[in-house]
């Protein structure tokens, strides 16, 4: 039973590393599939192990907390970058719309007959 749990957590670690690699390579398409697979592995591990001590011991053995914190940091940075890009696009769009509205109002003045 202990070996089965360890095998699952090794797969979990590999999947987490693949997620980190996908984020670094901006491969967003495969991300959801990897996250779902990782969640299934986690649920499978919790179903196998009735003893949380075993799970924690193997978790620490494989340095999963360090990998998880690296993933969290990377995801936070990527999220902040995406939000900043979205804000730039929104500001650009607003400025463009204001510029176009200003030009269309000015054009109406010159289209009137004198």
QUIQUI-V594246 format. One record per residue. N is the residue number from 1. BURIAL is + if it has 16 or more other ideal C-beta (glycine too) atoms within 10 Angstrom, else -. Layout:
n=<N	N>
burial=<BURIAL	BURIAL>
This chain:
n=<1	2	3	4	5	6	7	8	9	10	11	12	13	14	15	16	17	18	19	20	21	22	23	24	25	26	27	28	29	30	31	32	33	34	35	36	37	38	39	40	41	42	43	44	45	46	47	48	49	50	51	52	53	54	55	56	57	58	59	60	61	62	63	64	65	66	67	68	69	70	71	72	73	74	75	76	77	78	79	80	81	82	83	84	85	86	87	88	89	90	91	92	93	94	95	96	97	98	99	100	101	102	103	104	105	106	107	108	109	110	111	112	113	114>
burial=<-	-	-	-	+	+	-	+	+	-	+	+	+	-	+	+	-	+	+	+	-	+	+	-	-	-	-	-	-	-	-	-	-	+	-	-	-	+	-	-	+	-	-	+	+	-	-	+	+	-	-	-	-	+	+	-	-	+	+	-	-	+	-	+	-	-	+	-	-	-	+	-	-	-	-	-	-	-	-	-	-	-	-	-	-	-	-	-	-	-	-	-	-	-	-	-	-	-	-	-	-	-	-	-	-	-	-	-	-	-	-	-	-	->
